[in-house]
Amino acid sequence: MSQTNVTLFTVDAVLILDSDSHRVLTKYYQPPHPYPNNQHANQYPTIKEQRAFEKGLFDKTHKQGTDIILFDNHVVVYKEVVDVIIYVVGGLNENETMLYQVVLALRDSLEILLKHSLDKRTIIDNYDLVSLAVDETIDDGIILETDPTVIATRVSRPPAYDTGVKNLDLSEQGLMNAYQMAKEKLAERLKQAL
């Protein structure tokens, strides 16, 4: 029985930096399985090393016309949108087309979720949705999904139960009616208890 070389497309980091190279969202992934010679192990275990990497990456890519570069023994694909830059960082042996599909999927799913308002303030205000979108795209460094509509649907799926909140009358008269009904129900319960 021959062994085949089965690989999964992996990502070393996902970064969203603002136009001043400050972090908006960063996720560094540690591979779940050991590599020979510690290849692809997290090269940036401390925040100081991560920030130095991010600063160097930002300086190299800010205001450039390309979308794919080699930086510090990594393939980096990125997209600049309004006042943020979305980076997907992979190893030298990773497929840059697949990494590019991931960065496009993240950008497009975030545009769907944030209603085409993909800027720093909106990302910070909706940090939970952004983080969930990244998690639905990449799990522990393994690429799961590259279809932006599927990602957005998984993140924004409404609850399965109907709360009935749509039919509430929150006008002054509606609140008075609710108060009167609650008062009558309480009076009935008290009479039944006696």
Buried (B, 14 or more C-beta within 10 A) or exposed (E): EEEEEEEEBBBBBBBBBBBEBEEBBBBBBEBEEEEEEEEBEBBBEEEEEBBEBBEEBBEEBBEEEEBBBEBEEBBBBBBBBBBBBBBBBBBEEBEBEBBBBBBBBBBBBBBBBBEEBBBBEBBEEBEEBBBBBBBBBBBEBEBBBBEBEBBBBBBEEEEEEEEEEEEEEEEEEEEEEEEEEEEEEEEEEEEEEE
